[in-house]
Amino acid sequence: MLNAIFFYRISRWLYLHHVPFLPKLITLLIFLVYNSKVPYQAKIGRGTKLGYGGMGVVIHSKAVIGDYCTIGQQVTIGG
């Protein structure tokens, strides 16, 4: 299913494999479509879900989120 975490996982994979421009473009797409900031630098564990596709979620780029967490809409993690 296409949601913010799906696009995050693609951008994170590209970032870890040193693809230079596409992760930033995908992060911009997440912002425009879902009104969310889910940066590819954040470490989000497997199985983590974002409520309502991740609408309004803001995650700090240095955040570390564990496996199988559920994050609701309009949630800010970090400073």
Secondary structure, 3 states (H helix, E strand, C coil): CCCHHHHHHHHHHHHHCCCCCHHHHHHHHHHHHHCCECCCCCEECCCCEEHHHHCCCEECCCCEECCCCEECCCCEECC
